[in-house]
Amino acid sequence: MVSATGGGITKTTSFALTVNAPTTGAITLAWADNSDNETGFAIQRKTGTNGTFAQLATVAANVTSYTDSGVIAGNTYCYRVNAFNGTGSSAFTNEVCKTLGSAATPTFDFALANGGNKSATQGQSVTNSIAATLSSGSSQAVSFSISGLPSGVTASFSPASCNLTCSSTLTVNTSGSTPAGTSTITVTGTGGGITKTTSFALTVTSSVSTAIISPAQGTTLTPGQMVTATGSGTNLSWDVDRIGDGLPSFKTGTGSSITFTVPADANSSQIIRINLTGDSGSATRDYGIVTAPTPPPMSAAQLTLTWQDNSTNEDNFAIQRKTGMSGTYAQIAMVAANIVSYVDTGVSSGVTYCYRVDATNSAGPSGYTNEACATVP
């Protein structure tokens, strides 16, 4: 309580000084203004409880706080305040002392990142760089783990843990049994009670090449023939088209094989094209079409057969004959490659004979032509 006399502070006034909880670099004082004719307030400070007070600053009338930024962490400072005007000063407030604390340690945090999406063929390995960056606080150790690996895949980190800021090399090992496809791989970093994650896509492709196994290259097909094509690879898709008819593909499918029938109206100016796609690429193969031999012209005691050679790699043409419509076919002759006719002299007048022809090579025979029959005059 302060009482002023004469021309001084005319109102009995009390000052209660408070100091906030100190933070690094500043201490803030506050007091109540209970006078009504002060010119200003004077703030005094001493260092340590045994120091000597000296005026630190003055503030204008009606100002009730002051922030002291000229302080050093770890020191104790004591303050007192009084009011003044042109005729005198009030008594000082109570003395308040505070010790300035040290800087608060920043909260520990870090960021985790990777080198991007990766791809590998079955049985191969691939690496990815994992970067752990200190965001705030002091350096701590971070350990790494991984999840989301597809079957048949193993992974390792080098190093398995490190002190921030640091990096680790992730090695991913695929196997022949790893399914082809894309998986999301997640790397987790754990340290200082914090967990961070980073993810990337791992694409595994098949090590089995996409290829058409059968029919063999150079095989010729005949109208109406049923054909089963087989292939190698994974996730196979088939497309069978007759080139030259101006129409879309006539057969599509998936899997390791496809069965189709050569259109009955196919002719030797067209080809059958098989397209196969899979995880390891694509393959295409063309097949020529062999139409039925020309009905044999008849002459005394002989019949002549002709046909069109649409294959490029035959070794021979085999001619089969049966006697009568209900007879049984048996091979009667074989001619060399590129020969397109045969004269059958082992016939009898008045008897009906039927014929069919196929092309052969070391890989096997083509399909037979359609049957052609004639009666010897």
Phi and psi in degrees as a GROMACS rama.xvg file:
@    title "Ramachandran Plot"
@    xaxis  label "Phi"
@    yaxis  label "Psi"
@TYPE xy
-124.693  130.939  VAL-2
-115.528  130.764  SER-3
-104.204  151.127  ALA-4
-125.171  167.682  THR-5
58.9537  -132.733  GLY-6
-89.1586  12.0363  GLY-7
-81.7899  -148.105  GLY-8
-67.8934  115.834  ILE-9
-87.9012  -8.01791  THR-10
-112.302  136.534  LYS-11
-64.0058  123.594  THR-12
-133.104  142.678  THR-13
-120.398  146.925  SER-14
-125.839  121.708  PHE-15
-109.162  109.941  ALA-16
-90.5649  133.549  LEU-17
-127.795  152.227  THR-18
-126.036  134.164  VAL-19
-69.4894  168.535  ASN-20
-61.7246  119.778  ALA-21
-67.6464  142.641  PRO-22
-120.642  164.627  THR-23
-57.9276  128.327  THR-24
91.2176  -8.34044  GLY-25
-162.876  149.628  ALA-26
-129.303  131.443  ILE-27
-109.111  130.36  THR-28
-104.643  151.352  LEU-29
-144.501  146.387  ALA-30
-149.201  167.679  TRP-31
-98.0384  136.354  ALA-32
-94.9207  99.9068  ASP-33
-105.609  5.52149  ASN-34
-101.381  162.082  SER-35
-124.535  6.76316  ASP-36
-139.763  25.7139  ASN-37
-75.866  153.383  GLU-38
-88.6634  -29.8654  THR-39
-177.513  -174.918  GLY-40
-123.564  141.818  PHE-41
-109.141  132.412  ALA-42
-110.089  128.631  ILE-43
-116.235  149.685  GLN-44
-139.628  148.066  ARG-45
-134.11  152.017  LYS-46
-97.3169  120.771  THR-47
80.6851  156.04  GLY-48
-69.4421  -19.7157  THR-49
-101.377  6.47658  ASN-50
-75.5868  -176.947  GLY-51
-113.168  131.812  THR-52
-67.2892  139.579  PHE-53
-141.686  150.002  ALA-54
-66.2802  131.175  GLN-55
-98.8484  -41.9255  LEU-56
-167.528  165.194  ALA-57
-126.586  151.584  THR-58
-129.885  161.401  VAL-59
-71.8896  168.006  ALA-60
-56.6349  146.873  ALA-61
71.745  -2.65592  ASN-62
-80.6642  133.21  VAL-63
-125.216  20.6287  THR-64
-153.511  160.666  SER-65
-155.592  136.979  TYR-66
-110.111  121.246  THR-67
-95.3598  107.739  ASP-68
-98.8107  -3.25481  SER-69
-91.6057  54.9915  GLY-70
-123.483  161.046  VAL-71
-121.7  134.074  ILE-72
-57.6465  136.725  ALA-73
96.3576  -19.0195  GLY-74
-84.9939  154.408  ASN-75
-102.17  132.677  THR-76
-125.702  139.49  TYR-77
-118.208  142.791  CYS-78
-131.466  154.245  TYR-79
-151.31  155.538  ARG-80
-135.792  143.675  VAL-81
-138.95  161.679  ASN-82
-95.7968  151.304  ALA-83
-144.831  157.253  PHE-84
-144.439  -165.248  ASN-85
-69.7106  -13.866  GLY-86
-111.864  -5.23582  THR-87
164.53  -170.958  GLY-88
-130.982  151.834  SER-89
-79.7124  175.957  SER-90
-72.5704  162.03  ALA-91
-74.7706  154.698  PHE-92
-67.8626  179.155  THR-93
-62.3545  156.246  ASN-94
-87.7738  133.408  GLU-95
-126.405  131.414  VAL-96
-119.07  142.824  CYS-97
-142.667  146.49  LYS-98
-102.267  127.195  THR-99
-76.8057  124.903  LEU-100
-76.2882  165.976  GLY-101
-76.5502  164.602  SER-102
-61.002  136.205  ALA-103
-66.7344  136.37  ALA-104
-71.198  125.692  THR-105
-58.3933  145.731  PRO-106
-63.8499  135.02  THR-107
-69.1261  133.026  PHE-108
-156.696  156.059  ASP-109
-151.661  164.669  PHE-110
-118.718  149.926  ALA-111
-126.027  134.855  LEU-112
-144.586  163.776  ALA-113
-131.898  173.4  ASN-114
-84.3754  5.30691  GLY-115
108.384  -179.756  GLY-116
-66.9487  149.849  ASN-117
-132.135  157.345  LYS-118
-139.706  152.162  SER-119
-154.746  150.502  ALA-120
-85.5366  147.363  THR-121
-46.5972  130.378  GLN-122
91.4737  -7.53462  GLY-123
-99.3153  167.667  GLN-124
-116.103  156.191  SER-125
-144.456  148.449  VAL-126
-115.794  155.536  THR-127
-142.058  138.694  ASN-128
-89.4364  126.927  SER-129
-107.088  119.291  ILE-130
-107.695  125.629  ALA-131
-113.724  116.471  ALA-132
-115.984  127.186  THR-133
-68.3287  124.115  LEU-134
-95.601  -39.5408  SER-135
-160.879  163.827  SER-136
81.7375  -170.809  GLY-137
-94.9822  157.347  SER-138
-62.3763  136.968  SER-139
-137.673  165.786  GLN-140
-79.2601  139.904  ALA-141
-123.965  132.748  VAL-142
-107.573  152.823  SER-143
-115.994  144.421  PHE-144
-142.389  168.184  SER-145
-138.155  150.153  ILE-146
-146.613  163.213  SER-147
90.9466  7.51435  GLY-148
-69.1649  134.829  LEU-149
-71.5289  168.384  PRO-150
-61.9393  146.411  SER-151
78.8191  11.8993  GLY-152
-118.661  135.985  VAL-153
-120.702  161.098  THR-154
-147.885  153.549  ALA-155
-147.916  154.178  SER-156
-112.389  143.827  PHE-157
-137.575  104.595  SER-158
-80.5842  167.44  PRO-159
-76.7434  -19.0786  ALA-160
-152.651  158.454  SER-161
-160.168  163.176  CYS-162
-91.3419  130.73  ASN-163
-64.295  150.34  LEU-164
-78.1937  140.706  THR-165
-159.467  176.533  CYS-166
-140.33  158.263  SER-167
-136.274  145.154  SER-168
-96.0301  119.877  THR-169
-93.0577  125.017  LEU-170
-111.057  124.236  THR-171
-110.821  123.733  VAL-172
-110.574  116.227  ASN-173
-91.3009  169.125  THR-174
-131.73  173.262  SER-175
-64.6797  -21.6489  GLY-176
-91.8573  -4.43521  SER-177
-65.3122  126.428  THR-178
-66.7184  141.77  PRO-179
-68.2133  143.36  ALA-180
144.941  -174.819  GLY-181
-116.472  132.234  THR-182
-125.003  150.572  SER-183
-93.4753  117.929  THR-184
-102.336  131.044  ILE-185
-116.749  126.602  THR-186
-103.481  132.234  VAL-187
-114.611  131.9  THR-188
-112.73  130.686  GLY-189
-128.341  129.926  THR-190
-173.602  145.162  GLY-191
58.7479  29.7883  GLY-192
76.9838  9.17314  GLY-193
-118.512  142.407  ILE-194
-121.958  130.401  THR-195
-126.198  152.452  LYS-196
-131.881  155.367  THR-197
-145.242  142.145  THR-198
-126.944  155.03  SER-199
-150.05  163.01  PHE-200
-94.7587  131.724  ALA-201
-111.397  118.013  LEU-202
-107.482  122.811  THR-203
-109.111  127.268  VAL-204
-108.38  154.848  THR-205
-69.469  143.463  SER-206
-89.2155  -6.18034  SER-207
-89.2634  122.209  VAL-208
-68.4156  148.539  SER-209
-83.3243  118.993  THR-210
-151.024  150.18  ALA-211
-89.3755  122.457  ILE-212
-89.038  -48.1548  ILE-213
-144.644  153.99  SER-214
-63.6346  152.446  PRO-215
-64.314  154.074  ALA-216
-58.0568  134.474  GLN-217
93.0436  -8.57  GLY-218
-65.3883  138.427  THR-219
-102.656  148.379  THR-220
-116.216  159.635  LEU-221
-122.247  151.18  THR-222
-55.8683  135.646  PRO-223
82.9815  -5.61346  GLY-224
-72.2002  136.494  GLN-225
-88.4379  129.334  MET-226
-127.102  136.575  VAL-227
-113.872  117.613  THR-228
-99.7943  139.615  ALA-229
-123.445  152.978  THR-230
-143.804  170.514  GLY-231
-119.224  154.38  SER-232
125.154  -174.65  GLY-233
-123.929  150.899  THR-234
51.8805  55.9315  ASN-235
-81.8923  140.099  LEU-236
-129.489  133.866  SER-237
-109.463  149.267  TRP-238
-145.05  118.657  ASP-239
-114.492  126.027  VAL-240
-133.949  146.969  ASP-241
-98.3887  110.542  ARG-242
-81.9387  125.946  ILE-243
114.701  -6.41884  GLY-244
-101.121  -5.31216  ASP-245
70.3546  14.1119  GLY-246
-113.107  161.189  LEU-247
-64.7834  172.718  PRO-248
-54.7513  141.015  SER-249
-98.1294  -5.48272  PHE-250
-153.78  132.595  LYS-251
-134.979  160.91  THR-252
-179.562  177.266  GLY-253
-130.95  164.57  THR-254
108.979  -172.259  GLY-255
-81.2404  -8.81411  SER-256
-152.872  165.272  SER-257
-147.352  141.308  ILE-258
-116.009  132.863  THR-259
-145.198  165.882  PHE-260
-116.422  126.795  THR-261
-61.7039  129.547  VAL-262
-52.9281  139.234  PRO-263
-64.1929  -26.0845  ALA-264
-95.0535  12.1098  ASP-265
-64.2701  148.229  ALA-266
-134.157  175.263  ASN-267
-71.5284  -10.0651  SER-268
-86.1784  -4.51753  SER-269
-110.854  166.877  GLN-270
-133.606  156.703  ILE-271
-100.057  121.231  ILE-272
-110.649  126.488  ARG-273
-108.193  123.724  ILE-274
-110.442  132.237  ASN-275
-128.427  127.803  LEU-276
-123.085  149.898  THR-277
-157.931  -172.097  GLY-278
-61.4941  -28.448  ASP-279
-102.631  17.9543  SER-280
124.67  -147.504  GLY-281
-145.94  163.821  SER-282
-145.682  147.611  ALA-283
-135.686  139.605  THR-284
-143.317  136.757  ARG-285
-108.534  144.908  ASP-286
-129.669  130.722  TYR-287
-74.2929  160.539  GLY-288
-114.045  127.074  ILE-289
-105.137  121.177  VAL-290
-89.4251  173.337  THR-291
-64.9333  145.648  ALA-292
-63.8152  152.82  PRO-293
-63.3731  134.628  THR-294
-51.5043  133.54  PRO-295
-66.4263  132.544  PRO-296
-69.5332  149.176  PRO-297
-106.451  143.24  MET-298
-145.366  173.08  SER-299
-60.0271  122.051  ALA-300
58.0387  25.6239  ALA-301
-158.612  155.02  GLN-302
-130.323  138.767  LEU-303
-111.863  128.145  THR-304
-106.63  143.594  LEU-305
-135.149  152.611  THR-306
-151.799  170.366  TRP-307
-103.573  132.995  GLN-308
-91.4905  101.117  ASP-309
-104.694  2.9564  ASN-310
-98.8883  162.287  SER-311
-118.508  -6.5429  THR-312
-137.148  27.6194  ASN-313
-74.8542  153.159  GLU-314
-96.1541  -34.7848  ASP-315
-153.166  168.225  ASN-316
-118.405  131.51  PHE-317
-104.211  132.515  ALA-318
-108.696  127.095  ILE-319
-115.297  149.43  GLN-320
-139.964  147.821  ARG-321
-132.564  154.281  LYS-322
-98.4701  119.79  THR-323
80.7196  162.605  GLY-324
-68.3545  -26.0851  MET-325
-104.172  9.59787  SER-326
-70.6127  -177.247  GLY-327
-114.267  133.049  THR-328
-69.619  141.966  TYR-329
-146.334  145.816  ALA-330
-71.0663  131.945  GLN-331
-113.011  -16.3111  ILE-332
-166.497  162.868  ALA-333
-141.086  131.896  MET-334
-116.628  162.124  VAL-335
-73.5809  169.245  ALA-336
-57.1105  145.251  ALA-337
74.9465  -2.79148  ASN-338
-80.397  133.179  ILE-339
-124.568  21.754  VAL-340
-154.299  161.781  SER-341
-155.413  136.752  TYR-342
-106.373  119.328  VAL-343
-97.3581  107.914  ASP-344
-97.4554  -3.65321  THR-345
-90.4817  50.5789  GLY-346
-123.218  165.346  VAL-347
-125.393  144.47  SER-348
-61.9736  141.261  SER-349
82.9217  -3.69319  GLY-350
-101.902  141.717  VAL-351
-94.5749  131.66  THR-352
-123.776  145.367  TYR-353
-120.87  146.026  CYS-354
-132.349  155.513  TYR-355
-151.552  154.807  ARG-356
-133.566  144.53  VAL-357
-139.389  156.534  ASP-358
-93.3124  144.721  ALA-359
-134.574  150.943  THR-360
-149.253  -169.457  ASN-361
-65.7116  -20.4671  SER-362
-84.509  -11.7796  ALA-363
129.4  179.155  GLY-364
-87.6381  157.228  PRO-365
-80.4794  -179.246  SER-366
-73.521  156.713  GLY-367
-73.4235  154.046  TYR-368
-68.5289  173.172  THR-369
-70.9231  166.31  ASN-370
-82.5879  137.857  GLU-371
-125.756  129.527  ALA-372
-122.086  148.47  CYS-373
-153.059  154.368  ALA-374
-108.37  130.426  THR-375
-71.1651  130.872  VAL-376
